[in-house]
Amino acid sequence: MSRVHDFVAIGLGPFNLGLACLTEPLRESDGLDGMFLEARDGFDWHPGMLLDDATLQVPFLADLVTMADPTSRWSFLNYLKQSGNLYQFYIRESFYPLRREYDDYCRWAAERLDSVRFGQRVTDVEHDGTSYVVHSGSGETFRARRLVLGIGTTPRVPDALRALVGEPGVTHSADYLAHKADLQQQESITIVGSGQSAAEVYHDLLSEAPDHDYTLTWLTRSPRFFPMEYTKLTLEMTSPEYGAYHRSLPIETRDRLAREQRHLFKGISADLVDAIFDLHYQQRVTGDGPRTTLITNTEVRGARRDGDVSELDLFHGESGEAFGLRTRGLVLATGYASTAPSFLDGVRDRIRLDERGRYDVAGDYSVDVSGGEIFVQNAEEHTHSLLAPNLGMGPYRNSVIIAALLGREVHPVEKRIAVQTFGVPDHLRSVVEEVAQQPSRDQEAVR
């Protein structure tokens, strides 16, 4: 019989990589035996959006480990020290690492961890009555008592645009850099979306527009180009207590909040919004002005191909007008979605789902019917809210998962960090109950 690991983690994005870093010293101290399987041949984080000047939207403290264990040798600061860039980062005086820099940091860590196995594409998982059996396309089999799913999200394409997927000149922003040169050969390029990725693609294409001969259009159904809200009390919503509060709400309320809160973590950085305007102004002053159109409140309701042209059926939400657009290049910056992988089909009966077919994620991030056997990373936005994709909350989630694996808190798990209270405060709830128990004036009059 093959070796039975304490857990097998499937997928190696930043969150499972952080788990690998945090559990690495626990192999010796606690005998915690984990294996991390990744389908790719090496670490690669959003390669299609590694623009030269793009930065993270969170400070360097939101690395793989620091918020759980500031003494870890896998910190971003130690990476800088080992790579000889610590003083340059210090002199740069910016908390926000370049995205390429963060990708290199993650690769630095992944290549030094003995528990990571690349080139292991999981094909199916089953349970033999005592442990999970994970089969890889390489022919290898891994057995474990628990699973941690960190396969990440996949590019999302709205139904109205699905007919264009795979057509020449059409790409999702996830693959932007691989198709950038081809896009710039087109006479017209349209970007659909309103978040950071859409803004970065637009700014990149706009900055190089004078060297090419394309017109540029940016469409969003949002009423404006929303900047990401970054005030301190809003940032407190990435807190343990907000996650617990959000998870306690009715499913209808949580889903409504998911729509309403998108600009809190999927908006555009304010600096980039300003840079886009400044670039417009610069090109207007130094040349004939940018050949570009920005349109808000516009929904794509249908799409088709006419030869090598994409035709979009559009609807303006405020004016109520229907109109159309023809474009040769099209970038779908329409976000990402979490989906249950097909390799879990063999253990579906062991997974807990909500009434809408999504993972029913518990407070410790487990999703199995028994509890404490199958954990998820960044697949719980519908239960834990905007904490799910936040890089800074990754170490917190891993601290919780490690505590569930070992039955004790290795890294202190914060219970409360926010100034504000979410929901009804306990001391005021008791006052309300006291008032409810007191007789009203009408009741006193009857007496």
Stockholm file with secondary structure:
# STOCKHOLM 1.0

chainA/1-447         MSRVHDFVAIGLGPFNLGLACLTEPLRESDGLDGMFLEARDGFDWHPGMLLDDATLQVPFLADLVTMADPTSRWSFLNYLKQSGNLYQFYIRESFYPLRREYDDYCRWAAERLDSVRFGQRVTDVEHDGTSYVVHSGSGETFRARRLVLGIGTTPRVPDALRALVGEPGVTHSADYLAHKADLQQQESITIVGSGQSAAEVYHDLLSEAPDHDYTLTWLTRSPRFFPMEYTKLTLEMTSPEYGAYHRSLPIETRDRLAREQRHLFKGISADLVDAIFDLHYQQRVTGDGPRTTLITNTEVRGARRDGDVSELDLFHGESGEAFGLRTRGLVLATGYASTAPSFLDGVRDRIRLDERGRYDVAGDYSVDVSGGEIFVQNAEEHTHSLLAPNLGMGPYRNSVIIAALLGREVHPVEKRIAVQTFGVPDHLRSVVEEVAQQPSRDQEAVR
#=GR chainA/1-447 SS CCCEEEEEEECCSHHHHHHHHHHTTHHHHTCCCEEEECSSSSCCSSGGGCCTTCBCSSCTTSSSSTTTCTTCTTSHHHHHHHHTCHHHHHHHTCSSCBHHHHHHHHHHHHTTCTTEECSCCEEEEEECSSSEEEEETTSCEEEEEEEEECCCCEECCCGGGGGGTTCTTEEEGGGHHHHHHHHTTSSEEEEECCSHHHHHHHHHHHHTGGGSCCEEEEECSSSSCCBCCCCHHHHTTSSHHHHHHHHHSCHHHHHHHHHHTHHHHSSBCHHHHHHHHHHHHHHHHHSSCCCEEEECSEEEEEEEEETTEEEEEEEETTTCCEEEEEESEEEECCCEECCCCGGGGGGGGGBCBCTTSSBCCCTTSBCBSSSSSEEESSCCHHHHGGGTTCGGGHHHHHHHHHHHHHTSCSSCCCSCCCSSCCSSCHHHHHHHHHHHHSCCHHHHHHC
#=GC SS_cons         CCCEEEEEEECCSHHHHHHHHHHTTHHHHTCCCEEEECSSSSCCSSGGGCCTTCBCSSCTTSSSSTTTCTTCTTSHHHHHHHHTCHHHHHHHTCSSCBHHHHHHHHHHHHTTCTTEECSCCEEEEEECSSSEEEEETTSCEEEEEEEEECCCCEECCCGGGGGGTTCTTEEEGGGHHHHHHHHTTSSEEEEECCSHHHHHHHHHHHHTGGGSCCEEEEECSSSSCCBCCCCHHHHTTSSHHHHHHHHHSCHHHHHHHHHHTHHHHSSBCHHHHHHHHHHHHHHHHHSSCCCEEEECSEEEEEEEEETTEEEEEEEETTTCCEEEEEESEEEECCCEECCCCGGGGGGGGGBCBCTTSSBCCCTTSBCBSSSSSEEESSCCHHHHGGGTTCGGGHHHHHHHHHHHHHTSCSSCCCSCCCSSCCSSCHHHHHHHHHHHHSCCHHHHHHC
//
